[in-house]
Amino acid sequence: MSDVTIERFRPADAEAVSALCIAEGWELWDDPQRVARALTAPGVTSLVALRGEHVVGAIQVLADGDINWIIGTFVVAVSERRQGIGTALVSEAFSRTNAKRLDLLTEHDGSRFYERLPGRPMVGFRLYPS
């Protein structure tokens, strides 16, 4: 982890973040231009984890600035997991947003990571238009 840095997302990082998300099967993240818009939208704080110049992780926090902070997207390359990168991204997200808490949804395989962090589980749903 010592050679990994956490930096603010730049539009130049969009293609690499898109590739990380596509590797997870997240089809909506297939267009780097859309990724750049999503990660730089008003009320969004987005960070990337860099090993050298290679993006190995990213986190997107959506916020109203006062009450709600939500992790919209959070990904670490499979080959880079279990090295502290995810924890560093979450820690830096708290620091840069001054969040009092971070809420999120996760797939079943992600819950083990979050259970190791300070917090508590909550029930969540992903809704789709009818």
LOZA-750890 format. One line per 10 residues: number of its first residue (from 1); for each residue x, y, z of N, C-alpha, C. Coordinates in pm, 1 decimal. Layout:
<rs>
NUM = X:Y:Z:X:Y:Z:X:Y:Z  ...
</rs>
This chain:
<rs>
1 = 83.2:-119.2:0.0:0.0:0.0:0.0:87.2:124.8:0.0  213.2:114.0:43.3:296.9:233.0:55.7:322.2:302.2:-78.0  314.0:229.2:-188.2:335.3:293.4:-317.5:204.2:329.6:-386.7  93.4:326.6:-313.1:-36.6:366.8:-365.1:-72.0:502.8:-305.4  -116.8:593.2:-392.7:-160.4:724.5:-347.1:-308.6:742.0:-380.1  -375.8:824.1:-301.5:-516.9:856.3:-325.1:-522.3:999.9:-374.8  -581.9:1017.2:-490.5:-589.0:1148.6:-554.3:-732.4:1178.1:-596.7  -761.3:1304.8:-619.1:-891.1:1343.2:-674.7:-900.9:1288.5:-817.2  -1018.4:1236.2:-852.1:-1043.7:1187.7:-987.1:-1024.6:1301.3:-1087.3  -961.0:1268.0:-1199.9:-948.0:1359.7:-1312.6:-1014.0:1294.6:-1433.7
11 = -1071.7:1372.9:-1522.6:-1133.2:1312.5:-1642.0:-1039.2:1218.2:-1717.5  -910.4:1241.7:-1710.3:-813.9:1152.7:-1775.6:-815.2:1012.2:-1713.5  -870.7:998.1:-1592.7:-879.1:867.5:-1525.9:-1001.8:787.6:-1569.1  -1091.2:848.9:-1645.6:-1221.1:787.5:-1674.7:-1209.9:652.9:-1745.5  -1120.6:641.4:-1840.0:-1109.0:514.6:-1912.5:-1065.4:401.4:-1819.2  -972.3:428.9:-1730.1:-925.5:326.7:-1635.9:-1034.8:289.6:-1536.1  -1109.3:389.0:-1485.6:-1219.1:359.5:-1393.2:-1326.0:279.2:-1465.4  -1355.8:316.5:-1589.1:-1452.6:241.3:-1668.9:-1409.7:95.1:-1680.8  -1284.4:71.2:-1708.0:-1234.2:-66.4:-1722.6:-1248.8:-145.1:-1592.0  -1220.9:-81.8:-1478.1:-1238.5:-149.9:-1349.5:-1384.4:-189.5:-1328.7
21 = -1475.2:-98.6:-1363.1:-1618.0:-125.7:-1344.2:-1668.8:-231.5:-1440.6  -1623.4:-227.1:-1564.3:-1662.7:-329.1:-1662.4:-1614.4:-466.2:-1615.4  -1496.1:-472.2:-1555.3:-1444.4:-600.0:-1503.4:-1535.1:-656.1:-1394.8  -1610.8:-569.8:-1327.1:-1706.3:-613.5:-1225.1:-1842.1:-649.6:-1285.3  -1860.2:-624.1:-1415.2:-1987.2:-653.7:-1480.5:-2087.3:-539.9:-1473.9  -2040.4:-418.9:-1447.8:-2128.0:-302.3:-1435.3:-2140.6:-234.9:-1571.0  -2241.9:-274.4:-1648.7:-2256.4:-230.4:-1787.7:-2273.9:-79.6:-1802.3  -2336.5:-12.6:-1707.0:-2360.0:130.8:-1719.9:-2230.7:212.7:-1718.9  -2121.6:150.8:-1681.9:-1993.6:220.8:-1672.2:-1905.5:197.7:-1794.5  -1966.1:160.4:-1908.2:-1889.3:124.0:-2027.2:-1843.0:242.6:-2110.7
31 = -1892.4:361.7:-2084.7:-1859.9:479.7:-2164.9:-1775.9:576.4:-2081.3  -1646.7:590.0:-2111.2:-1561.1:678.4:-2031.0:-1610.6:823.4:-2023.5  -1675.7:873.0:-2126.7:-1728.7:1009.9:-2119.9:-1840.2:1019.0:-2016.2  -1927.2:917.2:-2012.2:-2033.7:915.0:-1911.4:-1973.1:899.8:-1772.0  -1870.4:817.1:-1760.3:-1801.4:799.0:-1632.2:-1745.0:932.6:-1584.2  -1680.5:1006.0:-1672.6:-1624.1:1136.5:-1634.5:-1734.2:1232.1:-1589.3  -1847.3:1232.8:-1659.2:-1958.1:1320.6:-1617.1:-2010.9:1280.6:-1479.8  -2027.6:1150.1:-1458.4:-2081.3:1101.1:-1330.8:-1987.4:1131.7:-1214.3  -1858.8:1119.7:-1237.7:-1762.5:1136.6:-1129.3:-1722.3:1281.3:-1105.1  -1770.6:1372.5:-1190.1:-1742.3:1515.0:-1169.7:-1870.7:1596.8:-1156.2
41 = -1983.8:1532.3:-1139.3:-2112.2:1602.2:-1127.9:-2117.1:1686.5:-1000.5  -2202.2:1789.1:-998.3:-2217.1:1869.0:-876.2:-2256.2:1780.9:-756.5  -2196.5:1807.6:-641.9:-2226.7:1731.4:-521.6:-2154.0:1598.8:-511.7  -2064.6:1572.4:-605.1:-1992.0:1444.6:-608.2:-1845.3:1468.7:-574.3  -1792.5:1384.0:-488.3:-1648.7:1379.2:-462.3:-1600.8:1242.6:-509.8  -1507.1:1242.2:-601.7:-1456.2:1116.7:-656.1:-1305.0:1112.0:-640.1  -1258.1:996.9:-594.8:-1116.0:975.7:-570.5:-1070.3:850.9:-643.3  -942.6:847.3:-677.7:-884.2:727.5:-735.8:-763.1:685.8:-654.1  -739.1:556.2:-650.6:-617.8:500.8:-592.1:-522.3:474.1:-707.4  -402.4:526.8:-696.8:-303.2:512.2:-802.9:-183.2:433.8:-752.3
51 = -145.2:332.3:-828.1:-17.6:263.7:-805.7:71.0:312.4:-919.3  160.9:402.2:-884.4:233.8:472.0:-990.5:134.0:560.0:-1064.7  120.4:536.8:-1193.3:23.7:612.7:-1272.5:-97.7:529.2:-1309.3  -108.5:407.6:-1255.2:-217.8:316.6:-1288.3:-329.4:325.8:-1185.2  -451.5:347.4:-1233.0:-568.2:350.8:-1145.1:-598.7:208.2:-1101.2  -597.6:184.5:-970.3:-625.5:51.0:-916.9:-751.0:49.1:-830.3  -814.2:165.6:-813.4:-936.8:173.2:-735.8:-999.7:309.9:-749.4  -1127.8:318.1:-713.6:-1199.2:445.6:-719.8:-1317.3:443.7:-624.1  -1353.4:562.0:-576.6:-1471.6:578.1:-492.8:-1541.9:707.6:-534.1  -1673.5:702.2:-537.6:-1757.6:817.0:-570.0:-1853.3:838.2:-452.7
61 = -1850.9:958.7:-395.4:-1941.3:992.7:-285.2:-2037.1:1101.1:-333.7  -2166.2:1072.7:-323.2:-2271.8:1167.9:-357.2:-2316.0:1232.7:-227.0  -2331.3:1365.5:-227.7:-2363.9:1432.3:-102.4:-2451.0:1555.0:-123.6  -2532.0:1583.1:-21.0:-2605.0:1709.8:-18.9:-2526.5:1814.4:58.9  -2417.7:1773.5:120.7:-2330.4:1865.9:191.1:-2358.4:1883.3:338.9  -2472.6:1835.2:385.8:-2507.8:1856.9:526.1:-2553.5:1731.8:600.1  -2633.2:1647.4:534.0:-2697.1:1536.0:604.8:-2661.9:1400.7:545.7  -2664.3:1389.9:413.7:-2649.3:1259.6:348.6:-2522.2:1251.2:265.7  -2449.5:1141.0:286.3:-2332.6:1107.0:206.6:-2350.0:961.2:166.6  -2346.7:935.2:38.0:-2373.4:800.6:-13.0:-2259.8:759.1:-105.3
71 = -2206.3:641.5:-82.0:-2108.6:587.5:-176.5:-2187.6:536.0:-295.0  -2171.2:602.5:-408.7:-2240.9:561.4:-529.8:-2166.6:451.2:-601.9  -2035.7:462.5:-606.0:-1951.9:363.5:-672.7:-1824.8:346.3:-591.8  -1781.9:221.2:-581.7:-1660.3:190.1:-507.1:-1603.9:62.9:-568.2  -1482.5:70.3:-619.6:-1423.9:-45.6:-686.2:-1272.7:-47.2:-663.8  -1221.3:-166.3:-641.5:-1077.2:-189.5:-635.0:-1048.3:-308.7:-725.7  -943.9:-297.7:-805.8:-906.3:-406.8:-896.2:-890.7:-535.9:-817.2  -938.6:-644.6:-874.1:-932.5:-774.5:-806.2:-788.8:-806.0:-762.6  -692.2:-779.7:-848.2:-551.7:-810.9:-817.0:-493.4:-722.3:-706.8  -565.1:-616.0:-669.7:-514.7:-521.1:-570.3:-588.5:-529.9:-436.3
81 = -683.9:-620.6:-426.5:-763.9:-629.2:-304.3:-684.1:-690.1:-189.6  -731.5:-663.4:-67.1:-670.9:-714.5:56.8:-532.4:-656.0:82.0  -513.9:-532.1:34.7:-386.7:-462.2:55.7:-407.5:-327.8:123.3  -531.4:-298.9:166.2:-558.6:-174.1:235.0:-604.6:-60.7:144.9  -615.9:-85.3:16.0:-653.6:20.9:-77.3:-798.1:64.3:-55.4  -889.6:-30.3:-39.5:-1029.3:3.7:-15.4:-1046.0:83.3:113.2  -980.5:39.5:217.6:-987.7:110.3:345.4:-930.9:251.1:331.9  -822.9:265.5:258.0:-763.7:397.8:236.7:-857.7:488.5:157.4  -925.6:433.9:57.4:-1021.7:513.2:-19.2:-1136.6:561.0:69.3  -1189.2:472.2:152.9:-1298.5:510.6:243.2:-1250.4:617.3:341.4
91 = -1134.4:597.7:399.2:-1079.5:694.2:494.8:-1061.4:831.3:430.0  -1007.2:832.4:311.2:-985.3:959.7:242.0:-1118.1:1022.9:200.0  -1217.4:941.1:167.1:-1350.2:994.1:134.2:-1409.5:1065.9:256.4  -1396.2:1005.6:373.8:-1442.1:1073.2:496.1:-1368.1:1206.2:514.1  -1239.5:1204.7:496.4:-1158.3:1323.3:517.4:-1194.6:1435.5:420.1  -1210.3:1401.7:292.6:-1232.8:1505.9:191.6:-1376.7:1556.8:187.6  -1470.9:1479.5:239.4:-1611.2:1523.2:236.2:-1660.5:1573.6:371.2  -1583.7:1550.6:477.6:-1628.0:1581.2:614.5:-1757.7:1509.1:648.9  -1777.9:1392.8:589.4:-1899.1:1314.3:613.3:-1905.1:1266.6:758.0  -2024.9:1262.4:811.1:-2049.6:1207.1:944.3:-2073.6:1057.3:936.0
101 = -2115.2:1013.4:817.2:-2137.5:871.0:789.7:-2137.8:854.5:638.2  -2117.3:732.0:592.4:-2128.9:698.8:451.2:-2225.7:581.9:438.8  -2331.3:600.4:362.0:-2426.9:492.4:336.3:-2394.6:430.8:200.9  -2430.1:303.9:183.0:-2401.7:236.8:57.1:-2486.7:113.3:40.4  -2492.9:67.2:-82.1:-2548.2:-64.2:-115.2:-2431.4:-149.7:-160.6  -2440.3:-279.7:-139.3:-2334.1:-367.8:-185.7:-2393.1:-499.7:-231.7  -2320.0:-565.0:-317.5:-2353.6:-701.3:-356.2:-2313.9:-791.3:-238.4  -2362.3:-911.8:-238.7:-2334.4:-1002.8:-126.2:-2185.9:-1021.8:-99.5  -2104.7:-1032.4:-203.4:-1963.2:-1059.4:-181.8:-1887.2:-939.6:-125.3  -1946.1:-819.5:-127.3:-1880.1:-702.3:-73.2:-1901.2:-682.2:74.5
111 = -2000.1:-748.0:131.3:-2034.7:-720.1:271.1:-1922.6:-757.3:368.5  -1843.6:-857.3:337.3:-1733.5:-894.8:428.3:-1636.2:-779.2:449.1  -1609.1:-704.6:342.6:-1519.3:-589.6:354.5:-1579.0:-486.3:449.4  -1706.2:-451.5:427.1:-1769.0:-346.0:506.5:-1787.9:-386.2:651.9  -1804.8:-514.8:679.4:-1821.4:-561.1:816.8:-1697.1:-536.9:900.9  -1581.9:-518.9:837.4:-1457.0:-493.3:910.5:-1439.5:-345.4:944.7  -1522.9:-259.1:888.8:-1513.6:-115.2:913.1:-1611.0:-74.1:1022.4  -1585.0:38.7:1089.3:-1681.1:86.7:1189.1:-1813.5:120.8:1120.4  -1921.1:71.0:1172.0:-2052.7:97.1:1113.2:-2150.1:-11.5:1153.2  -2261.5:-15.9:1083.5:-2361.2:-118.5:1110.8:-2432.8:-153.0:981.4
121 = -2477.2:-276.8:970.1:-2551.8:-316.4:849.5:-2691.7:-256.0:850.6  -2742.5:-228.6:732.8:-2877.3:-177.4:714.9:-2937.8:-248.3:593.8  -3069.5:-253.5:585.9:-3136.2:-312.8:471.2:-3139.6:-208.6:359.4  -3115.2:-250.5:239.0:-3119.8:-160.0:124.6:-3186.1:-227.3:5.8  -3229.3:-146.5:-85.9:-3293.9:-195.2:-208.2:-3242.4:-115.8:-325.6  -3239.8:-175.9:-443.2:-3215.3:-105.5:-567.4:-3344.0:-112.0:-645.3  -3401.3:4.1:-672.7:-3529.6:12.0:-742.0:-3508.0:46.0:-888.7  -3596.8:-3.8:-973.9:-3593.1:23.4:-1117.3:-3727.4:80.0:-1159.7  -3730.7:159.5:-1267.2:-3858.9:210.1:-1314.6:-3948.4:95.3:-1362.6  -4078.7:112.5:-1349.1:-4168.8:4.2:-1391.2:-4198.5:12.5:-1538.7
</rs>
